[in-house]
Amino acid sequence: MKPSKFILFLLSSFLAINFSNAQSIDDGRKLMYYEKFISAKNVFQQLVTANPNDDVAAYWLGQSLIGADEDKNVAGARSIYEKGLAANPNSALLNAGMGHVELLEGKIQQARSHFETAISLSDKKNPVDVLDAVGFANGDFDSKLGDAAYAVEKLKHATATKRFKDAKVMTDLGDAYRKLGDGGNAQLSYEEALRMDPNYARAKFRIGRIYQSQGRSQEAIYLKYYNDAIALDPAYTKVYFYLYQYFYETDVTRSGEYLNKYLNAKGETDEPRSCFMRAQMKFAEGLFAEALTATDLCIAAKPDPYPNLYGVKAYAAFKLGDSVAAKSAFDMYFKKQQPDKIGVRDAITFAAVLLKFPGNEELASTYIEKAVALDTTESGKVSHLKSIAAIYDDKKEFAKAADWYKKIISIKKEPSKTDIYSAGIGYYRVGMYNEAIEMFDLYSQKFPDDIFGYYYKGGAQAGIDTTMELGLAYPTYTKAVEVGEKYPDKSRILTLLKGSYRFLIIYTANILKDKELALGHCEKMLLVDPADVESISIRESVSKMNQKKPNPPKTPNPPKK
């Protein structure tokens, strides 16, 4: 029996609709390749709206929300996958998509369960697409999440299927090898992807990333691969963005050129941060007033501006010396920015601004501590603490400066002489003698052959025992001259050595009432500097003293460094 014309018409219409949808999905995937996530989202959303049961479109709609390196809408993707799975729990792709979301949420076991479910459901339908979805989720080497070995296993399974020829899957396998630390197989995978599709710029770009991971010595090689990627496909946006960032700190002119190429290739619609990026480039070029104007225009253009605009505005105002505008902009930046995106530099700069306004010291301290906590390196932590301590030093608030220098000592595995001295002398200057003694005790323990620790500890003890009746400083100054006399070049410590002898002369003459011992110290002090007028005068005074009726002079403060 021949089919009726009506049935043939329905069949041809059905095939036409399916063909149209397939093309639309391919169009959306192409937009994903060029990282035009907003346009891709619009394509997939239209498909899902037209057919809520289209699990392929729903999968890619979720991927368009989590595809960006930053500002991933994980919650939005979860909602899409939950809704899709409620209607179609046996969709392999939607199970893979849900596993991807759970991986981003840190739910490792739940993610693995969904991945395995997806693979078991894919035996007869889209096995390569599902295996790629699982491998892609786990094999992204720019993410700390995911199991690289698991990704390699599943992607190799995908490439072993009959008549396999998919450059995307092969490149995803290269990414997984790269995440696994196998650069050799990663490059082989990328090269195979290029044999499958000679214009697949993403694979060429990824080879460049391998060489860049080996350091600046390979710069000529990886930059060649990046330029080759551009030559293969001038519309591939990722490489422009990467080069814009690469040259941002070293060659702002080239960085600006790549930014323009990136924005031209991606389009204003798919780069909502474009206004911010141009304003930021003004800042990078040192055009701080222009950057300030640009950020104001960007902020005024949208009801909910990109938070980073306030950061650029704050830094520009800070560079221009406008502390009031900088504080206002930083206030807005910290209010609107996501906490996990506030960086070390943001926190430490805001603290420096806050310290220009009395009454904000406690708040500034919290941001300093935040910067120290965020920085993972000892040198970075120390640098932040020193920058704030220096601000207090400039303001002559020496005790507060000393508190921050003391924090440096607690962080460093091996505090230097300068670290300990800076804390101790800060306390010493403001008469916090017990705290100073603690620091200079530490100094002497770590550097027992250095006179500085003993000298300033003695000075702090003398500050406590102003009448010398307790004799606190006498043993310390005795140790100071013992160490100081061993210096081959005493010219570097002349003031400290003479100051130590001066205390010993006064103490032995007036407290111990031992004229001979005092004169002995006088002679040693003159050996250090025979022409010193003050030392000669002290010796003459001591030689004329009547030991039975001593007339003790006022204790001098030890000279400061």
Buried (B, 14 or more C-beta within 10 A) or exposed (E): EEEEEEEEEEEEEEEEEEEEBEEBBEBBBBBBBBBBBBBBBBBBBBBBEEBBEBBBBBBBBBBBBBBEEEEBBBEBBBBBBEBBBEEBEEBBBBBBBBBBBBBBBEBEEBBBBBBEBBBEBBEEEBBBBBBBBBBBBBBBBEBEBBBBEBBBBBBBBBBEEEEEEBBBBBBBBBBBBBBBEBBEBBBBBBBBBBEBBEEBBBBBBBBBBBBBEEEEEBEEBBBBBBBBBBEBBBBBBBBBBBBBEBBBEEEBEBBBBBBBBBBEBBBEEBBEBBBBBBBBBBBBBEBBEBBBBBBBEBBEEEEEBBBBBBBBBBBBBBBBEBBEBBBBBBBBBBEBBEEEEBBBBBBBBBBBBBBBEEEBBEBBBEBBBBBBEBBEEEEBBBBBBBBBBBBBBEEEBBBBBBBBBBBBBEBBEEBBEEBBBBBBBBBBBBEBBEBBBBBBBBBBEBBEEBBBBBBBBBBBBBBBBEEBEEEBBBEBBBBBBEBBBEBEEBEEBBBBBBBBBBBBBBBBBBBBBBBEBBBBBBEBBBEBBEEBEEBBEBBEBBEEBEEEEBEBEEBEEBEEE
